[in-house]
Amino acid sequence: MSFQHRIDKSEIPICNIMGVDIAAINMDWLLKFTDSHIKDLSGDYMCVSNVHTTVTSYEDPEYCAIQNGGILAIPDGGPLSSLGQKRGYKNMQRTAGPSYAEEILKISVKKGYRHYFYGSTEKTLKKLGNVLRKQYPGIEIAGMYSPPFHPLTDTEDQVITEQINLARPDFIWVGLGAPKQEKWMAAHQGRIYGFMVGIGAGFDYIAGNIERAPEWMQKNNLEWIYRLMQDPVRLLGRYMKTNSKFIWHAVIRGK
């Protein structure tokens, strides 16, 4: 299903890295952009991109098309913004997905934003809801849904799509992990009311299941080391594989 962006994408500065149009922006730019266009962003999606998703996109044209198919792909990974700066985009800074979510949540009561959370487990969603209501009194949670492990049937998908649309959220936070969350957002582009943002482990960060790296590590692009220490079995192999490919293709070959 084709989807016509309501916003002119030419107003978004981009740095193409390994075929992915990464937005050459910073958090301040992104928050102003969101505030100015929140109504027009409904039905569209934003990818939160890092080294892993960029390398995956380089090797998978279909996934690359999904990364480039939303309104923008932001540099969640520090290496992306650092490379962008070396390529001349001096204002390009890391814009982490969980940090963006936190900034939006802070202003939500004042702005009247409504939020829907799609992904993770029932237990985490319940904990997430409690944390949000305590931290941001008056916040409007339009709904939460933990999808089953099996792929949704067309009927199941239609039911949850209708439920989300009836809830009329401004933001739909998608926590399915990459590449699953990006594929889900692309499949629902133009079908769902609200701005879809894939934030991976963001649900766990906000709920307090996973502790984020200290701010000094975040600012110095070292958060990946902190995550590696938390989950070495799952992440060590991925980091070794994707980081080496990124260095070879993006840094050395200039892709």
Summary of the structure (lengths in Angstrom):
residues: 255
radius of gyration: 17.5
end to end distance: 30.1
largest distance: 50.6
contacts: 817
relative contact order: 0.16
helix: 52%
strand: 15%
